[in-house]
Amino acid sequence: MAISPPGAGPDDFAWHISCAQVASAGHCSVFAGIQRSLALLEGDLLLRRLS
């Protein structure tokens, strides 16, 4: 939805905002060293930490 700086990609962004539909269980993308915040727009979501 939005990314900074303009033209940045998945390995060199300062920040980004995205939206995803979760239809079934699966892994979340990994962004090493990036602090994430998630907001649920609709429905229920169960997150589990994998060790």
CHARMM internal coordinates of N, CA and C (Angstrom, degrees):
IC EDIT
DIST 1 N 1 CA 1.4431
DIST 1 CA 1 C 1.5302
ANGL 1 N 1 CA 1 C 111.12
DIST 1 C 2 N 1.3428
ANGL 1 CA 1 C 2 N 116.17
DIHE 1 N 1 CA 1 C 2 N -41.66
DIST 2 N 2 CA 1.4710
ANGL 1 C 2 N 2 CA 120.08
DIHE 1 CA 1 C 2 N 2 CA 179.02
DIST 2 CA 2 C 1.5215
ANGL 2 N 2 CA 2 C 108.39
DIHE 1 C 2 N 2 CA 2 C -155.41
DIST 2 C 3 N 1.3351
ANGL 2 CA 2 C 3 N 115.97
DIHE 2 N 2 CA 2 C 3 N 145.32
DIST 3 N 3 CA 1.4627
ANGL 2 C 3 N 3 CA 121.13
DIHE 2 CA 2 C 3 N 3 CA 179.29
DIST 3 CA 3 C 1.5210
ANGL 3 N 3 CA 3 C 109.21
DIHE 2 C 3 N 3 CA 3 C -148.18
DIST 3 C 4 N 1.3231
ANGL 3 CA 3 C 4 N 116.36
DIHE 3 N 3 CA 3 C 4 N 148.72
DIST 4 N 4 CA 1.4578
ANGL 3 C 4 N 4 CA 120.81
DIHE 3 CA 3 C 4 N 4 CA 177.36
DIST 4 CA 4 C 1.5228
ANGL 4 N 4 CA 4 C 108.37
DIHE 3 C 4 N 4 CA 4 C -138.47
DIST 4 C 5 N 1.3142
ANGL 4 CA 4 C 5 N 117.87
DIHE 4 N 4 CA 4 C 5 N 142.08
DIST 5 N 5 CA 1.4539
ANGL 4 C 5 N 5 CA 128.04
DIHE 4 CA 4 C 5 N 5 CA -3.96
DIST 5 CA 5 C 1.5324
ANGL 5 N 5 CA 5 C 110.96
DIHE 4 C 5 N 5 CA 5 C -71.24
DIST 5 C 6 N 1.3377
ANGL 5 CA 5 C 6 N 117.14
DIHE 5 N 5 CA 5 C 6 N 161.73
DIST 6 N 6 CA 1.4568
ANGL 5 C 6 N 6 CA 120.77
DIHE 5 CA 5 C 6 N 6 CA 179.22
DIST 6 CA 6 C 1.5324
ANGL 6 N 6 CA 6 C 111.07
DIHE 5 C 6 N 6 CA 6 C -52.97
DIST 6 C 7 N 1.3138
ANGL 6 CA 6 C 7 N 116.72
DIHE 6 N 6 CA 6 C 7 N 134.54
DIST 7 N 7 CA 1.4538
ANGL 6 C 7 N 7 CA 121.49
DIHE 6 CA 6 C 7 N 7 CA 179.67
DIST 7 CA 7 C 1.5208
ANGL 7 N 7 CA 7 C 114.38
DIHE 6 C 7 N 7 CA 7 C 86.28
DIST 7 C 8 N 1.3301
ANGL 7 CA 7 C 8 N 117.74
DIHE 7 N 7 CA 7 C 8 N -2.14
DIST 8 N 8 CA 1.4728
ANGL 7 C 8 N 8 CA 120.66
DIHE 7 CA 7 C 8 N 8 CA 179.69
DIST 8 CA 8 C 1.5148
ANGL 8 N 8 CA 8 C 109.95
DIHE 7 C 8 N 8 CA 8 C -66.44
DIST 8 C 9 N 1.3096
ANGL 8 CA 8 C 9 N 115.89
DIHE 8 N 8 CA 8 C 9 N 157.05
DIST 9 N 9 CA 1.4578
ANGL 8 C 9 N 9 CA 122.01
DIHE 8 CA 8 C 9 N 9 CA 178.62
DIST 9 CA 9 C 1.5111
ANGL 9 N 9 CA 9 C 111.03
DIHE 8 C 9 N 9 CA 9 C -117.20
DIST 9 C 10 N 1.3416
ANGL 9 CA 9 C 10 N 117.48
DIHE 9 N 9 CA 9 C 10 N -170.81
DIST 10 N 10 CA 1.4633
ANGL 9 C 10 N 10 CA 121.04
DIHE 9 CA 9 C 10 N 10 CA -176.01
DIST 10 CA 10 C 1.5252
ANGL 10 N 10 CA 10 C 114.56
DIHE 9 C 10 N 10 CA 10 C -67.67
DIST 10 C 11 N 1.3243
ANGL 10 CA 10 C 11 N 118.55
DIHE 10 N 10 CA 10 C 11 N -10.88
DIST 11 N 11 CA 1.4642
ANGL 10 C 11 N 11 CA 120.66
DIHE 10 CA 10 C 11 N 11 CA -179.37
DIST 11 CA 11 C 1.5205
ANGL 11 N 11 CA 11 C 114.10
DIHE 10 C 11 N 11 CA 11 C -109.23
DIST 11 C 12 N 1.3339
ANGL 11 CA 11 C 12 N 117.73
DIHE 11 N 11 CA 11 C 12 N -4.25
DIST 12 N 12 CA 1.4708
ANGL 11 C 12 N 12 CA 118.04
DIHE 11 CA 11 C 12 N 12 CA -173.97
DIST 12 CA 12 C 1.5299
ANGL 12 N 12 CA 12 C 113.99
DIHE 11 C 12 N 12 CA 12 C -142.13
DIST 12 C 13 N 1.3322
ANGL 12 CA 12 C 13 N 117.89
DIHE 12 N 12 CA 12 C 13 N 28.50
DIST 13 N 13 CA 1.4609
ANGL 12 C 13 N 13 CA 119.41
DIHE 12 CA 12 C 13 N 13 CA 179.69
DIST 13 CA 13 C 1.5249
ANGL 13 N 13 CA 13 C 111.22
DIHE 12 C 13 N 13 CA 13 C -87.33
DIST 13 C 14 N 1.3386
ANGL 13 CA 13 C 14 N 116.03
DIHE 13 N 13 CA 13 C 14 N 153.42
DIST 14 N 14 CA 1.4631
ANGL 13 C 14 N 14 CA 121.50
DIHE 13 CA 13 C 14 N 14 CA 172.97
DIST 14 CA 14 C 1.5334
ANGL 14 N 14 CA 14 C 109.07
DIHE 13 C 14 N 14 CA 14 C -86.51
DIST 14 C 15 N 1.3276
ANGL 14 CA 14 C 15 N 116.39
DIHE 14 N 14 CA 14 C 15 N -39.82
DIST 15 N 15 CA 1.4612
ANGL 14 C 15 N 15 CA 123.40
DIHE 14 CA 14 C 15 N 15 CA 174.67
DIST 15 CA 15 C 1.5210
ANGL 15 N 15 CA 15 C 108.64
DIHE 14 C 15 N 15 CA 15 C -157.39
DIST 15 C 16 N 1.3246
ANGL 15 CA 15 C 16 N 116.05
DIHE 15 N 15 CA 15 C 16 N 156.78
DIST 16 N 16 CA 1.4631
ANGL 15 C 16 N 16 CA 119.82
DIHE 15 CA 15 C 16 N 16 CA 172.00
DIST 16 CA 16 C 1.5161
ANGL 16 N 16 CA 16 C 110.33
DIHE 15 C 16 N 16 CA 16 C -153.11
DIST 16 C 17 N 1.3109
ANGL 16 CA 16 C 17 N 114.18
DIHE 16 N 16 CA 16 C 17 N 153.44
DIST 17 N 17 CA 1.4639
ANGL 16 C 17 N 17 CA 123.16
DIHE 16 CA 16 C 17 N 17 CA 176.58
DIST 17 CA 17 C 1.5155
ANGL 17 N 17 CA 17 C 106.33
DIHE 16 C 17 N 17 CA 17 C -120.94
DIST 17 C 18 N 1.3271
ANGL 17 CA 17 C 18 N 116.34
DIHE 17 N 17 CA 17 C 18 N 129.49
DIST 18 N 18 CA 1.4584
ANGL 17 C 18 N 18 CA 119.52
DIHE 17 CA 17 C 18 N 18 CA 178.91
DIST 18 CA 18 C 1.5228
ANGL 18 N 18 CA 18 C 109.66
DIHE 17 C 18 N 18 CA 18 C -140.17
DIST 18 C 19 N 1.3106
ANGL 18 CA 18 C 19 N 115.37
DIHE 18 N 18 CA 18 C 19 N 168.18
DIST 19 N 19 CA 1.4527
ANGL 18 C 19 N 19 CA 122.47
DIHE 18 CA 18 C 19 N 19 CA -179.77
DIST 19 CA 19 C 1.5253
ANGL 19 N 19 CA 19 C 107.25
DIHE 18 C 19 N 19 CA 19 C -134.48
DIST 19 C 20 N 1.3259
ANGL 19 CA 19 C 20 N 116.97
DIHE 19 N 19 CA 19 C 20 N 134.16
DIST 20 N 20 CA 1.4578
ANGL 19 C 20 N 20 CA 120.25
DIHE 19 CA 19 C 20 N 20 CA -179.25
DIST 20 CA 20 C 1.5193
ANGL 20 N 20 CA 20 C 109.83
DIHE 19 C 20 N 20 CA 20 C -139.02
DIST 20 C 21 N 1.3139
ANGL 20 CA 20 C 21 N 115.46
DIHE 20 N 20 CA 20 C 21 N 142.59
DIST 21 N 21 CA 1.4571
ANGL 20 C 21 N 21 CA 121.31
DIHE 20 CA 20 C 21 N 21 CA 173.67
DIST 21 CA 21 C 1.5254
ANGL 21 N 21 CA 21 C 107.58
DIHE 20 C 21 N 21 CA 21 C -93.40
DIST 21 C 22 N 1.3309
ANGL 21 CA 21 C 22 N 116.14
DIHE 21 N 21 CA 21 C 22 N 128.38
DIST 22 N 22 CA 1.4602
ANGL 21 C 22 N 22 CA 121.06
DIHE 21 CA 21 C 22 N 22 CA 179.71
DIST 22 CA 22 C 1.5255
ANGL 22 N 22 CA 22 C 106.76
DIHE 21 C 22 N 22 CA 22 C -105.74
DIST 22 C 23 N 1.3426
ANGL 22 CA 22 C 23 N 116.19
DIHE 22 N 22 CA 22 C 23 N 110.32
DIST 23 N 23 CA 1.4634
ANGL 22 C 23 N 23 CA 121.03
DIHE 22 CA 22 C 23 N 23 CA -176.14
DIST 23 CA 23 C 1.5240
ANGL 23 N 23 CA 23 C 112.49
DIHE 22 C 23 N 23 CA 23 C -99.97
DIST 23 C 24 N 1.3455
ANGL 23 CA 23 C 24 N 117.55
DIHE 23 N 23 CA 23 C 24 N -21.14
DIST 24 N 24 CA 1.4587
ANGL 23 C 24 N 24 CA 120.67
DIHE 23 CA 23 C 24 N 24 CA 179.96
DIST 24 CA 24 C 1.5211
ANGL 24 N 24 CA 24 C 109.43
DIHE 23 C 24 N 24 CA 24 C -157.89
DIST 24 C 25 N 1.3240
ANGL 24 CA 24 C 25 N 115.87
DIHE 24 N 24 CA 24 C 25 N 170.23
DIST 25 N 25 CA 1.4643
ANGL 24 C 25 N 25 CA 121.18
DIHE 24 CA 24 C 25 N 25 CA -179.80
DIST 25 CA 25 C 1.5243
ANGL 25 N 25 CA 25 C 110.33
DIHE 24 C 25 N 25 CA 25 C -62.17
DIST 25 C 26 N 1.3120
ANGL 25 CA 25 C 26 N 116.51
DIHE 25 N 25 CA 25 C 26 N 144.54
DIST 26 N 26 CA 1.4570
ANGL 25 C 26 N 26 CA 121.11
DIHE 25 CA 25 C 26 N 26 CA 178.46
DIST 26 CA 26 C 1.5105
ANGL 26 N 26 CA 26 C 110.28
DIHE 25 C 26 N 26 CA 26 C 179.90
DIST 26 C 27 N 1.3055
ANGL 26 CA 26 C 27 N 115.44
DIHE 26 N 26 CA 26 C 27 N -178.31
DIST 27 N 27 CA 1.4593
ANGL 26 C 27 N 27 CA 121.46
DIHE 26 CA 26 C 27 N 27 CA -178.62
DIST 27 CA 27 C 1.5297
ANGL 27 N 27 CA 27 C 110.52
DIHE 26 C 27 N 27 CA 27 C -87.79
DIST 27 C 28 N 1.3091
ANGL 27 CA 27 C 28 N 115.15
DIHE 27 N 27 CA 27 C 28 N 148.44
DIST 28 N 28 CA 1.4583
ANGL 27 C 28 N 28 CA 122.71
DIHE 27 CA 27 C 28 N 28 CA 175.76
DIST 28 CA 28 C 1.5246
ANGL 28 N 28 CA 28 C 108.05
DIHE 27 C 28 N 28 CA 28 C -89.27
DIST 28 C 29 N 1.3248
ANGL 28 CA 28 C 29 N 117.58
DIHE 28 N 28 CA 28 C 29 N 146.77
DIST 29 N 29 CA 1.4723
ANGL 28 C 29 N 29 CA 119.30
DIHE 28 CA 28 C 29 N 29 CA 177.50
DIST 29 CA 29 C 1.5133
ANGL 29 N 29 CA 29 C 110.62
DIHE 28 C 29 N 29 CA 29 C -60.25
DIST 29 C 30 N 1.3156
ANGL 29 CA 29 C 30 N 115.68
DIHE 29 N 29 CA 29 C 30 N 149.85
DIST 30 N 30 CA 1.4574
ANGL 29 C 30 N 30 CA 122.01
DIHE 29 CA 29 C 30 N 30 CA -178.36
DIST 30 CA 30 C 1.5219
ANGL 30 N 30 CA 30 C 108.89
DIHE 29 C 30 N 30 CA 30 C -103.08
DIST 30 C 31 N 1.3219
ANGL 30 CA 30 C 31 N 116.25
DIHE 30 N 30 CA 30 C 31 N 127.31
DIST 31 N 31 CA 1.4610
ANGL 30 C 31 N 31 CA 122.60
DIHE 30 CA 30 C 31 N 31 CA 172.51
DIST 31 CA 31 C 1.5233
ANGL 31 N 31 CA 31 C 105.76
DIHE 30 C 31 N 31 CA 31 C -126.20
DIST 31 C 32 N 1.3269
ANGL 31 CA 31 C 32 N 116.64
DIHE 31 N 31 CA 31 C 32 N 86.48
DIST 32 N 32 CA 1.4631
ANGL 31 C 32 N 32 CA 121.97
DIHE 31 CA 31 C 32 N 32 CA -176.00
DIST 32 CA 32 C 1.5306
ANGL 32 N 32 CA 32 C 110.75
DIHE 31 C 32 N 32 CA 32 C -56.94
DIST 32 C 33 N 1.3246
ANGL 32 CA 32 C 33 N 115.62
DIHE 32 N 32 CA 32 C 33 N 132.09
DIST 33 N 33 CA 1.4596
ANGL 32 C 33 N 33 CA 121.06
DIHE 32 CA 32 C 33 N 33 CA 177.56
DIST 33 CA 33 C 1.5188
ANGL 33 N 33 CA 33 C 114.69
DIHE 32 C 33 N 33 CA 33 C 79.77
DIST 33 C 34 N 1.3196
ANGL 33 CA 33 C 34 N 117.63
DIHE 33 N 33 CA 33 C 34 N 3.88
DIST 34 N 34 CA 1.4666
ANGL 33 C 34 N 34 CA 121.28
DIHE 33 CA 33 C 34 N 34 CA -178.81
DIST 34 CA 34 C 1.5236
ANGL 34 N 34 CA 34 C 109.28
DIHE 33 C 34 N 34 CA 34 C -106.05
DIST 34 C 35 N 1.3255
ANGL 34 CA 34 C 35 N 116.65
DIHE 34 N 34 CA 34 C 35 N 129.96
DIST 35 N 35 CA 1.4631
ANGL 34 C 35 N 35 CA 121.78
DIHE 34 CA 34 C 35 N 35 CA 175.17
DIST 35 CA 35 C 1.5205
ANGL 35 N 35 CA 35 C 107.70
DIHE 34 C 35 N 35 CA 35 C -79.83
DIST 35 C 36 N 1.3294
ANGL 35 CA 35 C 36 N 116.80
DIHE 35 N 35 CA 35 C 36 N 131.19
DIST 36 N 36 CA 1.4617
ANGL 35 C 36 N 36 CA 120.64
DIHE 35 CA 35 C 36 N 36 CA -176.69
DIST 36 CA 36 C 1.5153
ANGL 36 N 36 CA 36 C 110.80
DIHE 35 C 36 N 36 CA 36 C -114.15
DIST 36 C 37 N 1.3259
ANGL 36 CA 36 C 37 N 114.78
DIHE 36 N 36 CA 36 C 37 N 146.96
DIST 37 N 37 CA 1.4562
ANGL 36 C 37 N 37 CA 122.66
DIHE 36 CA 36 C 37 N 37 CA 171.06
DIST 37 CA 37 C 1.5204
ANGL 37 N 37 CA 37 C 106.73
DIHE 36 C 37 N 37 CA 37 C -127.66
DIST 37 C 38 N 1.3216
ANGL 37 CA 37 C 38 N 117.04
DIHE 37 N 37 CA 37 C 38 N 131.14
DIST 38 N 38 CA 1.4541
ANGL 37 C 38 N 38 CA 121.51
DIHE 37 CA 37 C 38 N 38 CA 179.59
DIST 38 CA 38 C 1.5169
ANGL 38 N 38 CA 38 C 109.18
DIHE 37 C 38 N 38 CA 38 C -114.92
DIST 38 C 39 N 1.3159
ANGL 38 CA 38 C 39 N 116.32
DIHE 38 N 38 CA 38 C 39 N 142.25
DIST 39 N 39 CA 1.4646
ANGL 38 C 39 N 39 CA 122.03
DIHE 38 CA 38 C 39 N 39 CA 176.06
DIST 39 CA 39 C 1.5205
ANGL 39 N 39 CA 39 C 107.72
DIHE 38 C 39 N 39 CA 39 C -130.18
DIST 39 C 40 N 1.3036
ANGL 39 CA 39 C 40 N 117.04
DIHE 39 N 39 CA 39 C 40 N 126.98
DIST 40 N 40 CA 1.4469
ANGL 39 C 40 N 40 CA 122.63
DIHE 39 CA 39 C 40 N 40 CA 179.11
DIST 40 CA 40 C 1.5205
ANGL 40 N 40 CA 40 C 108.89
DIHE 39 C 40 N 40 CA 40 C -87.83
DIST 40 C 41 N 1.3248
ANGL 40 CA 40 C 41 N 116.41
DIHE 40 N 40 CA 40 C 41 N 122.72
DIST 41 N 41 CA 1.4583
ANGL 40 C 41 N 41 CA 120.94
DIHE 40 CA 40 C 41 N 41 CA -177.76
DIST 41 CA 41 C 1.5263
ANGL 41 N 41 CA 41 C 112.43
DIHE 40 C 41 N 41 CA 41 C -90.01
DIST 41 C 42 N 1.3537
ANGL 41 CA 41 C 42 N 116.50
DIHE 41 N 41 CA 41 C 42 N -28.40
DIST 42 N 42 CA 1.4563
ANGL 41 C 42 N 42 CA 120.03
DIHE 41 CA 41 C 42 N 42 CA -177.13
DIST 42 CA 42 C 1.5285
ANGL 42 N 42 CA 42 C 109.12
DIHE 41 C 42 N 42 CA 42 C -162.37
DIST 42 C 43 N 1.3269
ANGL 42 CA 42 C 43 N 117.93
DIHE 42 N 42 CA 42 C 43 N 144.77
DIST 43 N 43 CA 1.4566
ANGL 42 C 43 N 43 CA 122.09
DIHE 42 CA 42 C 43 N 43 CA 174.41
DIST 43 CA 43 C 1.5188
ANGL 43 N 43 CA 43 C 113.58
DIHE 42 C 43 N 43 CA 43 C 84.97
DIST 43 C 44 N 1.3329
ANGL 43 CA 43 C 44 N 115.46
DIHE 43 N 43 CA 43 C 44 N -159.22
DIST 44 N 44 CA 1.4614
ANGL 43 C 44 N 44 CA 123.25
DIHE 43 CA 43 C 44 N 44 CA -178.27
DIST 44 CA 44 C 1.5195
ANGL 44 N 44 CA 44 C 109.35
DIHE 43 C 44 N 44 CA 44 C -121.85
DIST 44 C 45 N 1.3151
ANGL 44 CA 44 C 45 N 116.76
DIHE 44 N 44 CA 44 C 45 N 148.46
DIST 45 N 45 CA 1.4599
ANGL 44 C 45 N 45 CA 121.19
DIHE 44 CA 44 C 45 N 45 CA 179.32
DIST 45 CA 45 C 1.5232
ANGL 45 N 45 CA 45 C 108.60
DIHE 44 C 45 N 45 CA 45 C -144.91
DIST 45 C 46 N 1.3210
ANGL 45 CA 45 C 46 N 116.99
DIHE 45 N 45 CA 45 C 46 N 130.10
DIST 46 N 46 CA 1.4603
ANGL 45 C 46 N 46 CA 123.02
DIHE 45 CA 45 C 46 N 46 CA 176.85
DIST 46 CA 46 C 1.5239
ANGL 46 N 46 CA 46 C 107.97
DIHE 45 C 46 N 46 CA 46 C -110.85
DIST 46 C 47 N 1.3121
ANGL 46 CA 46 C 47 N 116.75
DIHE 46 N 46 CA 46 C 47 N 120.66
DIST 47 N 47 CA 1.4690
ANGL 46 C 47 N 47 CA 121.70
DIHE 46 CA 46 C 47 N 47 CA 178.97
DIST 47 CA 47 C 1.5164
ANGL 47 N 47 CA 47 C 108.77
DIHE 46 C 47 N 47 CA 47 C -104.99
DIST 47 C 48 N 1.3208
ANGL 47 CA 47 C 48 N 116.65
DIHE 47 N 47 CA 47 C 48 N 136.84
DIST 48 N 48 CA 1.4703
ANGL 47 C 48 N 48 CA 122.05
DIHE 47 CA 47 C 48 N 48 CA 176.23
DIST 48 CA 48 C 1.5040
ANGL 48 N 48 CA 48 C 109.20
DIHE 47 C 48 N 48 CA 48 C -124.87
DIST 48 C 49 N 1.3184
ANGL 48 CA 48 C 49 N 116.27
DIHE 48 N 48 CA 48 C 49 N 138.25
DIST 49 N 49 CA 1.4599
ANGL 48 C 49 N 49 CA 121.69
DIHE 48 CA 48 C 49 N 49 CA 175.95
DIST 49 CA 49 C 1.5214
ANGL 49 N 49 CA 49 C 107.84
DIHE 48 C 49 N 49 CA 49 C -84.14
DIST 49 C 50 N 1.3180
ANGL 49 CA 49 C 50 N 115.96
DIHE 49 N 49 CA 49 C 50 N 127.92
DIST 50 N 50 CA 1.4522
ANGL 49 C 50 N 50 CA 120.65
DIHE 49 CA 49 C 50 N 50 CA 176.85
DIST 50 CA 50 C 1.5139
ANGL 50 N 50 CA 50 C 108.43
DIHE 49 C 50 N 50 CA 50 C -94.63
DIST 50 C 51 N 1.3296
ANGL 50 CA 50 C 51 N 117.49
DIHE 50 N 50 CA 50 C 51 N 134.69
DIST 51 N 51 CA 1.4594
ANGL 50 C 51 N 51 CA 119.38
DIHE 50 CA 50 C 51 N 51 CA -179.81
DIST 51 CA 51 C 1.5025
ANGL 51 N 51 CA 51 C 110.56
DIHE 50 C 51 N 51 CA 51 C -107.49
END
COOR INIT
IC SEED 1 N 1 CA 1 C
IC BUILD
